[in-house]
Amino acid sequence: MNKISINTSAAIPAASTINLSASKSESNRALIIQALSDEKINLNNLSDARDTQTMMRLLASKDKTWDVLDAGTTMRFLTAYLALTGKDQTITGSERMQQRPIKLLVDALRELGASIDYLKNDGYPPLKVSKITQQKTDSLKIQGNISSQYISALLMIAPMLPNGLTIELVGDVFSRPYIEMTLGLMQQFGVKNEWKENTIAIAPQKYTANSYTIESDWSGASYWLSMVSLSKSSKVKLTGLRENSYQGDIRIREIMHGLGLTTRFSGEEFLIEKKNSVSPMVIDFKTCPDLAQTVMVVATGLKSPISMTGLESLRIKETDRLAAMQTELAKFGATLVEETPGFWELEPPTELPEGPVTISTYEDHRMAMAFAPLAQKVPLIIEEPEVVNKSYPGFWEDCKKYGLDIKEA
């Protein structure tokens, strides 16, 4: 098993500049839009994340079987894309991907007129997808508390359908910023929408030519806010971020102001500084579930209790992230408990262990990156560190640049 050790025996510079990777969320949406457009769309600064590279490879492929590996966004977006444009392809993925549900998206695409067969277990990949030859409906009802990627997948193909599409989101809408990101990017390329209350309507129309530069990744930025929060006194500058971002994970800025940080934009740089003032917090992660692991680790390292809601979707990510966090946080003396349905409490340790503490990553990139900043307080051993390639291939090199001592273990 591949492992690395991380500690802070190296000197941490007073200030570091990190050139963040581009957002894979923006990149993957923009690539689908580009593939659906008859006009020339130029995309700059595409993500180097494995998920995005997989998307690019498959969109250029003429193979009958498309393997998305472990890329959930790629699986969902390409399933909808093939339902519109495909030629009886099979779409599959890793063992874990074949355990991640896709029934609600398949049901919606079947309602629209696609022919989709499950090749192993009902409700899960792999799938055989035959494209829509006649649109059967122009309206769908979708639960708002499911993965927003299902909704985004349908929205991106909506303008290309002969009758367009109206989607009614039923109940609470989780991960709303990701839906807004999808619609915002579609507008960048000429597609208009009408969103009233919980109903989104998109008329038949064409994507138009344009150029777009992908923003740096706010999910990736979250690990650097965590890094400064858990440091003694470091400062970090991040490049490529926008104050008016499509990305819902910009909310990490607001959350971390309560966990010992001040932040500000200065020109094209985002500046992070430590202020050593921590407040007990109640955080709703409904719109930004990918930030939860990072924040839990920070609270553990700062010995600060937090209360949390909106964690439901963490059960069906790359791993069951709630179970994984309960196991790994316990190694530091922290307890993560669901006090009442949907309401979680993190009780931090009174003292942190001396370490080294070994972190299992569960084939989940965010497990590795969420825990890495804690090495400034407790020496760590990270198992399977290459999982970061899924979203942030340069993460460990950036950690070395920051000043962490990283070696093979």
Sequence and secondary structure as in RCSB ss.txt:
>XXXX:A:sequence
MNKISINTSAAIPAASTINLSASKSESNRALIIQALSDEKINLNNLSDARDTQTMMRLLASKDKTWDVLDAGTTM
RFLTAYLALTGKDQTITGSERMQQRPIKLLVDALRELGASIDYLKNDGYPPLKVSKITQQKTDSLKIQGNISSQY
ISALLMIAPMLPNGLTIELVGDVFSRPYIEMTLGLMQQFGVKNEWKENTIAIAPQKYTANSYTIESDWSGASYWL
SMVSLSKSSKVKLTGLRENSYQGDIRIREIMHGLGLTTRFSGEEFLIEKKNSVSPMVIDFKTCPDLAQTVMVVAT
GLKSPISMTGLESLRIKETDRLAAMQTELAKFGATLVEETPGFWELEPPTELPEGPVTISTYEDHRMAMAFAPLA
QKVPLIIEEPEVVNKSYPGFWEDCKKYGLDIKEA
>XXXX:A:secstr
  EEEEE  S   SEEEEE  B HHHHHHHHHHHHH SS EEEES   SHHHHHHHHHHT   SEEE TT HHHH
HHHHHHHHHH SSEEEE  TTGGGS  HHHHHHHHHHT EEEESSSTTSS EEEE  SS   SEEEEETTS HHH
HHHHHHHGGGSTT EEEEEES  TTHHHHHHHHHHHHHTT   EEETTEEEE S     EEEE  B HHHHHHHH
HHHHTSSS EEEEES  SS S GGGGHHHHHHTEEEEEEEETTEEEEEEEEEE  EEEE TT GGGHHHHHHHHH
HHT  EEEE  GGGGGSSS HHHHHHHHHHTTT EEEEEETTEEEEE  SS   S EEE  TT HHHHHHHGGGG
GTS EEEESGGGGGGT TTHHHHHHHHT EEEE 
